[in-house]
Amino acid sequence: MKKKIEKLFNNLCCSQCKNSFDESSINIKRQEEGLTVISLECKYCGKNFGLAFLGFNDIDVKNYEPLDIQEGPEPINYDDVIDAHRFIRSLDADWQKHLPK
């Protein structure tokens, strides 16, 4: 699973030192059915990029193509981050009810 997750980040680099991410940059924190929680940290400069919640059990990344980020939703803003923080903080043991079926 870790090698497959690494492929999702192989075209990205650290915003601080510009070095590429590799397998040692990814730490799987939790794995459940339908959810994998990872942390991402640059192994060169130590910058921590926080947690990512990935909603899959297994992923086919053989033909993975990075998304064209020229189009898409507006960038997140301060209010979006606060709203997400409040939502995550309020989750209880029944948090899976919020995941799409």
N, CA and C atoms as an extended XYZ file, in Angstrom:
303
Properties=species:S:1:pos:R:3:atomname:S:1:resname:S:1:resid:I:1 pbc="F F F"
N         0.825       -1.193        0.000 N   MET     1
C         0.000        0.000        0.000 CA  MET     1
C         0.871        1.260        0.000 C   MET     1
N         1.971        1.238        0.769 N   LYS     2
C         2.809        2.429        0.871 CA  LYS     2
C         3.416        2.805       -0.481 C   LYS     2
N         3.822        1.808       -1.265 N   LYS     3
C         4.382        2.078       -2.593 CA  LYS     3
C         3.330        2.719       -3.495 C   LYS     3
N         2.086        2.278       -3.379 N   LYS     4
C         1.021        2.849       -4.192 CA  LYS     4
C         0.737        4.296       -3.785 C   LYS     4
N         0.758        4.567       -2.495 N   ILE     5
C         0.549        5.938       -2.023 CA  ILE     5
C         1.702        6.822       -2.488 C   ILE     5
N         2.920        6.277       -2.469 N   GLU     6
C         4.087        7.041       -2.908 CA  GLU     6
C         3.905        7.539       -4.339 C   GLU     6
N         3.283        6.731       -5.195 N   LYS     7
C         3.080        7.136       -6.585 CA  LYS     7
C         2.175        8.360       -6.690 C   LYS     7
N         1.298        8.559       -5.720 N   LEU     8
C         0.437        9.742       -5.738 CA  LEU     8
C         1.226       11.023       -5.503 C   LEU     8
N         2.378       10.909       -4.831 N   PHE     9
C         3.180       12.073       -4.477 CA  PHE     9
C         4.464       12.186       -5.296 C   PHE     9
N         4.700       11.273       -6.239 N   ASN    10
C         5.999       11.255       -6.911 CA  ASN    10
C         6.235       12.430       -7.856 C   ASN    10
N         5.215       13.169       -8.228 N   ASN    11
C         5.403       14.345       -9.078 CA  ASN    11
C         5.396       15.634       -8.269 C   ASN    11
N         5.386       15.522       -6.956 N   LEU    12
C         5.328       16.696       -6.088 CA  LEU    12
C         6.657       16.879       -5.363 C   LEU    12
N         6.888       18.103       -4.903 N   CYS    13
C         8.115       18.361       -4.156 CA  CYS    13
C         7.799       19.254       -2.957 C   CYS    13
N         8.730       19.325       -2.051 N   CYS    14
C         8.606       20.144       -0.854 CA  CYS    14
C         8.558       21.623       -1.260 C   CYS    14
N         7.620       22.348       -0.692 N   SER    15
C         7.492       23.771       -1.016 CA  SER    15
C         8.603       24.605       -0.386 C   SER    15
N         9.312       24.024        0.575 N   GLN    16
C        10.372       24.768        1.260 CA  GLN    16
C        11.737       24.546        0.614 C   GLN    16
N        12.133       23.289        0.406 N   CYS    17
C        13.474       23.010       -0.109 CA  CYS    17
C        13.473       22.474       -1.540 C   CYS    17
N        12.297       22.209       -2.094 N   LYS    18
C        12.115       21.763       -3.484 CA  LYS    18
C        12.599       20.349       -3.776 C   LYS    18
N        12.943       19.567       -2.749 N   ASN    19
C        13.304       18.172       -2.966 CA  ASN    19
C        12.047       17.341       -3.150 C   ASN    19
N        12.165       16.249       -3.910 N   SER    20
C        11.030       15.376       -4.193 CA  SER    20
C        10.682       14.528       -2.975 C   SER    20
N         9.409       14.144       -2.894 N   PHE    21
C         8.968       13.206       -1.872 CA  PHE    21
C         9.268       11.788       -2.352 C   PHE    21
N         9.538       10.904       -1.403 N   ASP    22
C         9.703        9.494       -1.733 CA  ASP    22
C         9.040        8.672       -0.639 C   ASP    22
N         9.262        7.370       -0.661 N   GLU    23
C         8.598        6.468        0.277 CA  GLU    23
C         8.862        6.837        1.734 C   GLU    23
N        10.058        7.330        2.028 N   SER    24
C        10.383        7.667        3.415 CA  SER    24
C         9.695        8.965        3.874 C   SER    24
N         9.096        9.700        2.954 N   SER    25
C         8.373       10.931        3.300 CA  SER    25
C         6.971       10.635        3.820 C   SER    25
N         6.483        9.422        3.573 N   ILE    26
C         5.101        9.049        3.886 CA  ILE    26
C         5.085        8.118        5.083 C   ILE    26
N         4.253        8.437        6.064 N   ASN    27
C         4.086        7.602        7.241 CA  ASN    27
C         2.604        7.269        7.385 C   ASN    27
N         2.254        5.985        7.268 N   ILE    28
C         0.855        5.570        7.426 CA  ILE    28
C         0.535        5.569        8.916 C   ILE    28
N        -0.418        6.424        9.299 N   LYS    29
C        -0.801        6.566       10.707 CA  LYS    29
C        -1.903        5.604       11.102 C   LYS    29
N        -2.837        5.360       10.154 N   ARG    30
C        -3.987        4.515       10.477 CA  ARG    30
C        -4.548        3.955        9.185 C   ARG    30
N        -4.973        2.707        9.239 N   GLN    31
C        -5.553        2.067        8.084 CA  GLN    31
C        -6.778        1.293        8.535 C   GLN    31
N        -7.902        1.606        7.920 N   GLU    32
C        -9.154        0.915        8.187 CA  GLU    32
C        -9.805        0.633        6.846 C   GLU    32
N       -10.891       -0.108        6.871 N   GLU    33
C       -11.625       -0.351        5.636 CA  GLU    33
C       -12.148        0.982        5.095 C   GLU    33
N       -11.720        1.337        3.912 N   GLY    34
C       -12.194        2.554        3.270 CA  GLY    34
C       -11.473        3.830        3.664 C   GLY    34
N       -10.471        3.750        4.546 N   LEU    35
C        -9.789        4.963        4.986 CA  LEU    35
C        -8.333        4.664        5.313 C   LEU    35
N        -7.456        5.507        4.797 N   THR    36
C        -6.047        5.461        5.161 CA  THR    36
C        -5.647        6.869        5.556 C   THR    36
N        -5.022        7.012        6.719 N   VAL    37
C        -4.562        8.310        7.200 CA  VAL    37
C        -3.041        8.297        7.133 C   VAL    37
N        -2.486        9.289        6.431 N   ILE    38
C        -1.032        9.371        6.292 CA  ILE    38
C        -0.541       10.735        6.757 C   ILE    38
N         0.737       10.784        7.110 N   SER    39
C         1.388       12.076        7.322 CA  SER    39
C         2.479       12.190        6.272 C   SER    39
N         2.755       13.417        5.877 N   LEU    40
C         3.753       13.675        4.847 CA  LEU    40
C         4.771       14.653        5.398 C   LEU    40
N         6.041       14.277        5.349 N   GLU    41
C         7.115       15.126        5.864 CA  GLU    41
C         8.310       15.036        4.930 C   GLU    41
N         8.931       16.174        4.646 N   CYS    42
C        10.119       16.197        3.794 CA  CYS    42
C        11.290       15.593        4.568 C   CYS    42
N        11.921       14.588        3.985 N   LYS    43
C        13.042       13.932        4.668 CA  LYS    43
C        14.314       14.772        4.615 C   LYS    43
N        14.339       15.802        3.769 N   TYR    44
C        15.538       16.633        3.630 CA  TYR    44
C        15.552       17.803        4.613 C   TYR    44
N        14.448       18.559        4.672 N   CYS    45
C        14.446       19.742        5.535 CA  CYS    45
C        13.551       19.572        6.771 C   CYS    45
N        12.751       18.501        6.825 N   GLY    46
C        11.928       18.237        7.995 CA  GLY    46
C        10.572       18.932        8.005 C   GLY    46
N        10.230       19.677        6.944 N   LYS    47
C         8.935       20.362        6.921 CA  LYS    47
C         7.819       19.333        6.952 C   LYS    47
N         6.881       19.533        7.876 N   ASN    48
C         5.748       18.633        8.039 CA  ASN    48
C         4.561       19.206        7.282 C   ASN    48
N         3.950       18.387        6.448 N   PHE    49
C         2.811       18.813        5.650 CA  PHE    49
C         1.486       18.343        6.241 C   PHE    49
N         1.508       17.805        7.430 N   GLY    50
C         0.277       17.426        8.118 CA  GLY    50
C        -0.245       16.064        7.706 C   GLY    50
N        -1.550       15.880        7.930 N   LEU    51
C        -2.208       14.601        7.674 CA  LEU    51
C        -3.035       14.666        6.412 C   LEU    51
N        -3.181       13.524        5.771 N   ALA    52
C        -4.079       13.385        4.633 CA  ALA    52
C        -4.988       12.197        4.911 C   ALA    52
N        -6.259       12.376        4.660 N   PHE    53
C        -7.252       11.322        4.812 CA  PHE    53
C        -7.576       10.817        3.414 C   PHE    53
N        -7.176        9.595        3.103 N   LEU    54
C        -7.369        9.027        1.774 CA  LEU    54
C        -8.479        7.995        1.843 C   LEU    54
N        -9.501        8.168        1.044 N   GLY    55
C       -10.678        7.294        1.095 CA  GLY    55
C       -10.610        6.151        0.119 C   GLY    55
N        -9.746        5.197        0.364 N   PHE    56
C        -9.681        3.993       -0.450 CA  PHE    56
C        -9.062        2.861        0.348 C   PHE    56
N        -9.397        1.638       -0.038 N   ASN    57
C        -8.746        0.459        0.528 CA  ASN    57
C        -7.530        0.096       -0.293 C   ASN    57
N        -7.725        0.106       -1.583 N   ASP    58
C        -6.668       -0.244       -2.511 CA  ASP    58
C        -6.839        0.687       -3.699 C   ASP    58
N        -5.772        1.021       -4.359 N   ILE    59
C        -5.852        1.983       -5.444 CA  ILE    59
C        -5.013        1.494       -6.618 C   ILE    59
N        -5.567        1.626       -7.797 N   ASP    60
C        -4.833        1.270       -8.999 CA  ASP    60
C        -4.149        2.527       -9.504 C   ASP    60
N        -2.859        2.629       -9.294 N   VAL    61
C        -2.134        3.818       -9.727 CA  VAL    61
C        -1.228        3.522      -10.914 C   VAL    61
N        -1.390        2.357      -11.537 N   LYS    62
C        -0.594        2.038      -12.715 CA  LYS    62
C        -0.748        3.118      -13.775 C   LYS    62
N        -1.965        3.535      -13.994 N   ASN    63
C        -2.249        4.507      -15.034 CA  ASN    63
C        -2.581        5.866      -14.445 C   ASN    63
N        -2.110        6.123      -13.258 N   TYR    64
C        -2.400        7.391      -12.590 CA  TYR    64
C        -1.766        8.541      -13.352 C   TYR    64
N        -2.562        9.530      -13.656 N   GLU    65
C        -2.079       10.754      -14.290 CA  GLU    65
C        -2.363       11.907      -13.337 C   GLU    65
N        -1.377       12.737      -13.037 N   PRO    66
C        -1.635       13.884      -12.170 CA  PRO    66
C        -2.735       14.765      -12.757 C   PRO    66
N        -3.558       15.318      -11.891 N   LEU    67
C        -4.641       16.190      -12.331 CA  LEU    67
C        -4.092       17.493      -12.874 C   LEU    67
N        -4.778       18.024      -13.865 N   ASP    68
C        -4.439       19.344      -14.382 CA  ASP    68
C        -5.023       20.355      -13.411 C   ASP    68
N        -4.175       21.029      -12.658 N   ILE    69
C        -4.673       21.910      -11.598 CA  ILE    69
C        -4.951       23.325      -12.088 C   ILE    69
N        -4.941       23.518      -13.403 N   GLN    70
C        -5.255       24.839      -13.922 CA  GLN    70
C        -6.742       25.150      -13.763 C   GLN    70
N        -7.564       24.120      -13.772 N   GLU    71
C        -8.998       24.309      -13.594 CA  GLU    71
C        -9.412       23.640      -12.298 C   GLU    71
N       -10.471       24.134      -11.712 N   GLY    72
C       -10.960       23.512      -10.500 CA  GLY    72
C       -11.577       24.538       -9.578 C   GLY    72
N       -11.890       24.095       -8.370 N   PRO    73
C       -12.535       24.998       -7.415 CA  PRO    73
C       -11.577       26.085       -6.937 C   PRO    73
N       -12.154       27.078       -6.317 N   GLU    74
C       -11.364       28.155       -5.726 CA  GLU    74
C       -10.457       27.582       -4.641 C   GLU    74
N        -9.288       28.165       -4.429 N   PRO    75
C        -8.411       27.703       -3.337 CA  PRO    75
C        -9.124       27.837       -1.990 C   PRO    75
N        -8.743       26.969       -1.045 N   ILE    76
C        -9.350       27.068        0.279 CA  ILE    76
C        -8.882       28.357        0.952 C   ILE    76
N        -9.719       28.863        1.839 N   ASN    77
C        -9.368       30.093        2.548 CA  ASN    77
C        -9.380       29.831        4.045 C   ASN    77
N        -9.100       30.852        4.812 N   TYR    78
C        -9.018       30.743        6.267 CA  TYR    78
C       -10.310       30.176        6.859 C   TYR    78
N       -11.455       30.666        6.393 N   ASP    79
C       -12.739       30.183        6.921 CA  ASP    79
C       -12.948       28.699        6.630 C   ASP    79
N       -12.514       28.233        5.450 N   ASP    80
C       -12.620       26.810        5.120 CA  ASP    80
C       -11.822       25.957        6.102 C   ASP    80
N       -10.627       26.416        6.448 N   VAL    81
C        -9.765       25.673        7.382 CA  VAL    81
C       -10.404       25.624        8.768 C   VAL    81
N       -10.939       26.743        9.221 N   ILE    82
C       -11.603       26.787       10.539 CA  ILE    82
C       -12.813       25.864       10.547 C   ILE    82
N       -13.621       25.904        9.482 N   ASP    83
C       -14.792       25.023        9.397 CA  ASP    83
C       -14.381       23.555        9.441 C   ASP    83
N       -13.337       23.194        8.693 N   ALA    84
C       -12.857       21.811        8.685 CA  ALA    84
C       -12.347       21.408       10.072 C   ALA    84
N       -11.625       22.302       10.717 N   HIS    85
C       -11.108       22.021       12.062 CA  HIS    85
C       -12.260       21.752       13.028 C   HIS    85
N       -13.265       22.580       13.005 N   ARG    86
C       -14.418       22.392       13.906 CA  ARG    86
C       -15.142       21.086       13.609 C   ARG    86
N       -15.291       20.773       12.330 N   PHE    87
C       -15.963       19.536       11.954 CA  PHE    87
C       -15.185       18.321       12.450 C   PHE    87
N       -13.875       18.277       12.181 N   ILE    88
C       -13.053       17.137       12.598 CA  ILE    88
C       -13.020       17.016       14.123 C   ILE    88
N       -12.927       18.146       14.805 N   ARG    89
C       -12.897       18.133       16.273 CA  ARG    89
C       -14.196       17.572       16.850 C   ARG    89
N       -15.312       17.783       16.146 N   SER    90
C       -16.612       17.348       16.666 CA  SER    90
C       -16.927       15.885       16.376 C   SER    90
N       -16.077       15.195       15.598 N   LEU    91
C       -16.360       13.800       15.265 CA  LEU    91
C       -16.279       12.927       16.509 C   LEU    91
N       -17.155       11.938       16.551 N   ASP    92
C       -17.150       11.006       17.672 CA  ASP    92
C       -16.842        9.605       17.141 C   ASP    92
N       -17.119        8.607       17.918 N   ALA    93
C       -16.795        7.233       17.538 CA  ALA    93
C       -17.557        6.791       16.286 C   ALA    93
N       -18.639        7.465       15.950 N   ASP    94
C       -19.466        7.108       14.802 CA  ASP    94
C       -19.113        7.961       13.578 C   ASP    94
N       -17.844        8.353       13.434 N   TRP    95
C       -17.422        9.268       12.377 CA  TRP    95
C       -17.619        8.718       10.975 C   TRP    95
N       -17.675        7.405       10.814 N   GLN    96
C       -17.794        6.815        9.469 CA  GLN    96
C       -19.128        7.119        8.804 C   GLN    96
N       -20.119        7.578        9.559 N   LYS    97
C       -21.419        7.904        8.955 CA  LYS    97
C       -21.279        9.088        7.995 C   LYS    97
N       -20.195        9.852        8.092 N   HIS    98
C       -19.980       11.018        7.241 CA  HIS    98
C       -19.321       10.650        5.906 C   HIS    98
N       -18.850        9.405        5.775 N   LEU    99
C       -18.209        8.986        4.531 CA  LEU    99
C       -19.278        8.611        3.511 C   LEU    99
N       -19.067        8.936        2.238 N   PRO   100
C       -20.043        8.549        1.212 CA  PRO   100
C       -20.110        7.039        1.107 C   PRO   100
N       -21.266        6.549        0.784 N   LYS   101
C       -21.483        5.094        0.630 CA  LYS   101
C       -20.934        4.627       -0.698 C   LYS   101
